[in-house]
């Protein structure tokens, strides 16, 4: 194996834990789900706590709305291999 391949492999393996949750496109509205601003968050289910994912969604909600998780999926066209889980939240007014 040449040196470049070894360096690339080491970088790929070393970066597995460096990927943090981030905002993406939310899943389309499904029957029975609440309406409102929707937020999608890609994350690694083995590395990211659910609290960290919720905090990221909360940052994406406008104003003082509350991020409420309504869906989770694993469609690879939305989130890449290192962060394959997408959580969808709806932002609702605080009561």
Backbone bond lengths (Angstrom), bond angles and torsions (degrees), N, CA, C in turn:
res aa  C-N    CA-C-N  psi(-1)  N-CA   C-N-CA  omega(-1)  CA-C   N-CA-C  phi
1 X - - - 1.451 - - 1.527 107.50 -
2 X 1.302 116.65 134.35 1.462 118.24 -178.20 1.527 111.00 -80.07
3 X 1.300 116.02 167.51 1.476 121.74 -174.70 1.524 112.18 -64.16
4 X 1.315 117.60 -39.26 1.467 120.38 -179.75 1.531 110.87 -61.08
5 X 1.319 116.82 -43.00 1.458 120.37 179.26 1.529 110.83 -63.33
6 X 1.317 117.63 -39.75 1.467 121.41 178.88 1.522 110.43 -65.26
7 X 1.325 117.71 -42.49 1.463 121.50 179.48 1.525 110.31 -64.19
8 X 1.330 117.36 -43.72 1.458 121.03 179.63 1.527 111.41 -65.17
9 X 1.306 117.90 -40.42 1.460 121.88 178.12 1.526 110.63 -64.14
10 X 1.326 116.96 -44.50 1.465 121.14 178.84 1.526 111.16 -62.85
11 X 1.321 117.21 -40.45 1.464 120.90 179.11 1.528 110.90 -66.01
12 X 1.314 116.78 -41.10 1.465 120.60 179.88 1.523 111.41 -65.41
13 X 1.314 117.04 -44.81 1.456 120.81 -179.98 1.517 111.68 -69.78
14 X 1.312 117.03 -38.04 1.462 121.24 179.48 1.511 112.57 -68.69
15 X 1.318 117.42 -28.53 1.453 120.99 -178.16 1.508 114.68 -84.86
16 X 1.319 118.66 -2.43 1.455 121.13 -176.85 1.528 112.61 -59.76
17 X 1.311 117.76 -36.11 1.452 120.57 -179.51 1.507 113.26 -89.94
18 X 1.313 118.59 -2.66 1.456 121.48 -175.05 1.515 113.37 -89.03
19 X 1.303 118.66 -6.41 1.454 121.44 -176.13 1.525 109.52 -85.00
20 X 1.321 115.86 118.76 1.456 122.51 -179.87 1.529 109.73 -96.77
21 X 1.329 117.89 158.05 1.462 120.34 175.47 1.532 110.59 -58.01
22 X 1.337 116.94 145.35 1.457 120.22 178.30 1.522 110.38 -148.60
23 X 1.334 115.15 157.86 1.465 121.76 -177.73 1.521 110.89 -71.65
24 X 1.316 115.31 145.34 1.457 123.52 177.22 1.528 108.34 -148.20
25 X 1.290 117.38 -172.31 1.465 122.34 177.45 1.524 108.55 -71.34
26 X 1.312 116.40 133.52 1.466 120.77 178.52 1.526 109.99 -76.78
27 X 1.312 116.46 156.13 1.459 121.38 176.14 1.529 108.92 -66.82
28 X 1.305 116.59 145.27 1.467 121.26 -179.75 1.528 110.71 -59.41
29 X 1.302 115.27 151.67 1.455 121.94 179.45 1.527 110.16 -55.85
30 X 1.320 115.96 127.70 1.458 122.69 178.16 1.529 108.98 -103.71
31 X 1.327 118.73 152.65 1.470 121.12 179.15 1.530 111.16 -54.40
32 X 1.320 115.58 134.52 1.463 120.86 177.21 1.518 114.70 87.61
33 X 1.330 118.51 -6.86 1.463 120.40 179.14 1.524 110.13 -87.14
34 X 1.326 116.37 151.60 1.461 119.51 178.30 1.527 110.96 -68.62
35 X 1.314 115.78 151.18 1.458 121.09 177.75 1.524 109.37 -91.57
36 X 1.292 115.92 168.40 1.462 121.81 179.69 1.518 109.95 132.58
37 X 1.329 115.72 -178.05 1.461 120.13 178.03 1.516 108.68 -58.62
38 X 1.330 116.41 131.30 1.462 121.69 -179.37 1.522 108.95 -112.18
39 X 1.325 115.57 141.82 1.457 122.50 -178.96 1.521 108.41 -129.35
40 X 1.317 117.19 132.12 1.461 121.85 175.40 1.522 109.29 -109.11
41 X 1.320 116.80 140.77 1.465 122.69 178.83 1.527 108.60 -130.96
42 X 1.342 116.38 121.98 1.467 121.45 172.84 1.527 107.81 -86.57
43 X 1.332 116.04 137.86 1.463 119.41 178.60 1.524 110.74 -157.62
44 X 1.328 114.82 164.89 1.460 122.01 176.30 1.520 106.89 -97.37
45 X 1.323 116.80 113.42 1.456 121.65 -177.20 1.520 114.53 -63.12
46 X 1.320 117.84 -20.38 1.463 120.80 178.90 1.528 112.13 -88.19
47 X 1.312 117.63 -21.92 1.464 122.32 -174.83 1.521 115.02 -109.36
48 X 1.317 117.66 -28.60 1.459 121.42 -173.96 1.521 111.07 -103.20
49 X 1.320 116.33 133.96 1.458 119.35 176.45 1.522 109.06 -76.03
50 X 1.317 116.00 154.04 1.459 120.15 178.46 1.524 110.48 -63.95
51 X 1.314 117.29 -31.65 1.462 121.03 176.94 1.529 110.56 -64.41
52 X 1.315 117.62 -41.92 1.475 121.58 178.71 1.526 110.46 -63.63
53 X 1.322 117.45 -39.34 1.462 122.00 178.60 1.529 109.51 -65.61
54 X 1.338 117.29 -43.68 1.452 121.11 178.56 1.528 111.34 -63.15
55 X 1.331 117.23 -40.34 1.469 120.82 177.93 1.528 110.89 -60.84
56 X 1.312 116.99 -40.97 1.466 121.00 178.66 1.532 110.04 -64.00
57 X 1.330 117.13 -42.08 1.465 120.86 178.07 1.523 110.41 -65.07
58 X 1.315 116.53 -39.73 1.463 120.74 -179.49 1.524 110.69 -60.89
59 X 1.322 117.27 -37.94 1.468 121.30 177.82 1.526 111.88 -63.31
60 X 1.324 117.11 -28.18 1.462 121.70 -178.00 1.530 113.20 -83.55
61 X 1.333 117.54 -19.00 1.460 120.72 -179.90 1.526 110.00 -73.50
62 X 1.327 115.75 139.03 1.464 120.83 -179.37 1.524 111.01 -77.13
63 X 1.326 115.40 148.56 1.459 121.22 176.19 1.513 113.08 59.43
64 X 1.330 115.56 -138.28 1.465 119.32 -179.01 1.522 111.70 -104.65
65 X 1.336 117.11 27.67 1.471 121.78 178.70 1.524 110.37 -68.17
66 X 1.299 116.05 155.21 1.457 123.49 -178.94 1.523 110.12 -104.79
67 X 1.326 117.80 128.65 1.467 122.73 179.43 1.526 109.49 -80.53
68 X 1.339 116.33 119.63 1.461 121.91 178.32 1.521 109.13 -118.49
69 X 1.325 116.46 123.33 1.468 121.51 -179.07 1.522 109.70 -69.51
70 X 1.345 115.54 131.31 1.464 119.13 -179.42 1.525 113.18 -125.45
71 X 1.347 118.17 -13.09 1.460 119.37 -174.33 1.532 110.09 -161.55
72 X 1.324 115.62 153.60 1.468 122.82 173.03 1.520 107.97 -139.48
73 X 1.330 116.64 137.88 1.460 119.40 176.61 1.529 110.04 -146.83
74 X 1.323 115.18 171.13 1.460 121.54 -176.68 1.520 110.99 -131.92
75 X 1.333 117.89 42.14 1.454 121.70 178.67 1.526 108.98 -79.19
76 X 1.302 117.34 116.23 1.465 122.36 -172.80 1.531 114.12 -69.58
77 X 1.326 119.34 -11.78 1.457 118.79 178.34 1.528 111.60 -76.00
78 X 1.320 117.62 -13.96 1.459 121.82 -178.79 1.523 112.29 -99.44
79 X 1.307 117.47 -46.07 1.463 122.59 -177.68 1.531 109.60 -118.37
80 X 1.332 117.58 140.76 1.465 120.41 -177.51 1.532 113.07 -74.93
81 X 1.301 115.81 173.54 1.465 123.72 -174.60 1.528 114.13 -55.58
82 X 1.323 119.10 -40.02 1.466 120.71 -176.62 1.526 113.03 -76.32
83 X 1.313 117.66 -19.16 1.467 122.22 176.54 1.533 108.19 -134.00
84 X 1.344 117.43 68.17 1.464 121.25 -167.69 1.523 116.57 -78.66
85 X 1.321 118.38 -8.75 1.455 120.98 -176.52 1.518 110.68 -96.11
86 X 1.332 117.09 134.56 1.464 120.94 175.11 1.519 108.53 -118.17
87 X 1.323 115.25 122.85 1.448 121.03 173.66 1.527 107.75 -101.11
88 X 1.311 116.95 137.22 1.454 121.64 176.35 1.522 108.52 -111.19
89 X 1.307 114.56 131.75 1.459 122.85 179.97 1.516 108.57 -119.79
90 X 1.316 116.61 153.84 1.460 121.70 170.64 1.527 105.85 -116.90
91 X 1.322 115.77 137.86 1.460 121.44 -179.56 1.526 107.76 -93.07
92 X 1.328 116.14 118.07 1.463 121.24 -178.38 1.524 109.89 -119.30
93 X 1.313 115.33 153.33 1.465 120.37 -179.86 1.525 109.72 -65.24
94 X 1.343 115.40 139.32 1.454 119.67 176.69 1.519 109.20 -68.16
95 X 1.323 116.53 142.80 1.471 121.45 -177.49 1.492 110.87 -101.02
